[in-house]
Amino acid sequence: MSYSTADSLRPVTLDDVRGAQKMLSGVARVTAMEGSRHLSQMVGAPVHLKCENLQRTGSFKLRGAYVRIAGLLPEERAAGVVAASAGNHAQGVALASALLGVRATVFMPKGAPLPKVSATREYGAEVRLHGQVVDETLAAAQEYAAGTGAVFIHPFDHPDVIAGQGTVGLEILEQCPEARTIVVGIGGGGLAAGIAVSVKALRPDLRIVGVQAEGAAAYPPSLAAGRPVTVGNPATMADGIKVGRPGDVPFGIVGELVDEVRTVSEDELSAALLLCLERAKLVVEPAGASPVAALLSRPGSFEGPVVAVLSGGNVDPVLMQRVLRHGMAAQGRYLAVRLRLTDRPGALATLLGVLSVVDANVLDVSHVRTDPRLGLTEAEVELHLETKGPAHCAEVGQALREAGYTVMS
């Protein structure tokens, strides 16, 4: 399968995806399909997790990047390739280029997580840090391509990329032929479009549900308008689907073949990531956990068996710590309280004793004595507590009030 860069608007077919699958044999892993008893109980039907977080480079992006670069003409390969990405696409392009012997330059935002920058370099790409947001990085990469002749490898807006991502759909049908619903995260739309092409050609009855983060949901207004619409200042922790405008090529496919696009909140994303870690023992980034977030949001609205595509696992450890704490708070398992007490010896110990009786685990204590808002004999204490859920949070608050403390937050 070899196409020139001028062939960027051709339709994507099942034959394209099957050709991509042959090309990726021995390159991309056939990732595991794991059942989830916890999610199955919630949904009321079998739920399976397609673990692309265990793919080489930690996401599905290798599939499309490899097919795209392998399809370049000899003179295009000789000119090298360039890409722009905050992480997953960068690593996919870097590894694919190394495997194919093509020189790769990858532009990444200055604030990109260091583990992703290091991994991209280790795969052999030249990394250039430019801009604070991906749009600035993208512009720099396209300027580089225009000036050097390097081929720009788009993360989702090209038929070869979509065909490569569509191999996930073929694997799903092989691993779970009885599936009735596939739930997949959507950013630019390459993965959802590829899965839709392969699955609907073979199983037109199978329902495909796309998921976007509420703060970066460009597809619902775009589908309503009948054309790609740009959403200004997309904001979400799920950087893998933080895309302000659908790709032209995937938009047409998603509009025709994806049955529904839903949105999920940041709280739901946090809770989904926490569930994947605790219940499935899988490290999944927020974008990869978006299908699970959709299941948590409306568990009774999916016909099973359901396959949720965990699209990536490249999560920065610092973000993981923040998201896990956010997820615990969303589930009522993390409680922050602020209160005032009389500033005398033993007062803090007495407070901690109250918390010990109700079995609240103290994670952090901030004790302030010098503040103009405080009286001469007052101190303010902020406590971060680990709890067992909403009912336990209420029990902790009640115990503090009964002990004579005024809980301020």
Disulfide bonds with the S-S distance in Angstrom:
none
